Amino acid sequence: AGYPVIGPGSSAAAARQLIDAGKADVALLDIQLNGETSLPVAETLLARGIPFAFMTGFGPRDVPTPFRNCKFVPKPAGDAALLNTLADLASLRPDKHSL
C-alpha cells in the first residue's frame, strides 16, 4: 500500500525502542506478545498521541478501561481489513506516513 514498515517488534522492549527512536507514526499491536502483553506499549502510544489498533482475538471487554475505546481488528484479519485500518490510522497523522 506504499507505507514504509518498521516492524515487527517481537517484544514490548523492541516496540518501545522503535517508538523512542521516533520511527512509529501509527502501530498495529497484538495484545499477546511472546509471553507478555503489548499493553505497556499501548500506554506509551496513547501518551505520545500515536494512533494504533489492536490486532487480536480479544475485545474491548478484555482490556483495561483506558484501552476500551481503541480500535480492534479481529484476528485473523484479511488484507482489506488491514489496509482499511492502516488508512484510518494514517488519516489521524496526515503529516506522517511510516508504519
N, C-alpha and C positions, 0 to 999 in steps of 0.2 A: 504493500500500500504506500510505499515511499517513506515510511517512518524509520529513522535510524534506531536500532535496538541496541541497548547497552547491557542487557542481562543475558541469561538469567542469573540471579543471585541465589546460590544454593543454600544460603543460611541467612539468618537475620543480620548477622555481622557483615556479611558480604553486601547485602542490600543497603545497610546503613553507610557503608563505605562509598557506594555509588551516589547515595543521596548527599553525603557530606562533601563529596567532590563536585557537587553541583551539576551532576550529569543527568539527573532524572527530572523530566518535566511532567510526566504522568507515570503511573505504575499500575500493573496488574499483580495482585497478591494472592497466593494460595494461603489459606489460613494455616493448614498443617504443612510444616516445612522441615523435613528431615528430623523429626523428633522434637521440634519446638514449634512455636506459633509465630506468625508474622504480625501479631497484634502490636508489639513494640515498634515495628517498622511503620505500621499504620498510624500510630500515635505521632511519630516523627513527621510523617507526610501531612497529617492534619495540622500539626503545629506550624509547618512551613508553607501551608496553603498549596500543596502539590496534589492535584486531583488523582484519585486512584479508585480502583474497583477490586472487589474480592472475586476471584475465580475459585469456586468452592462448591462442595456439596452441602455446606452449611447455609443457614439463612439468617435473617436479622435477629430472630429469637435466640440464636446460638452464640451471639457475641455480646460483649459488654455494651451497656447503654450508649456510650459515645459513638459507637460504630453502627448502630441500628439503622441510621438513615443513609448509610453508604450504599453505593451501587453494588449489587451482587449479580454475578454471571454464573449460572449453574453449570457444573461440570457433568458430563463432557460438553464443551462448548464448540459449536461449529464455526467455520470461517466467518460466516455472515454475522454471528453474534459478537465475535471478537472484533471484527472490523467496525461494526456499529458502536461498540463500547469504546474503542480507541478514538473514533471520530468524536464521540460525545465528550470524552475526557480532554482531547486536544482542543476542542472548541472552548473549553474553560481556560485554556492557556494560549490565546492566539499569538502571543509573542514567542512561543516556544514550539518545537516540533520534534523532540527526541523522546524515545520511549525506553 
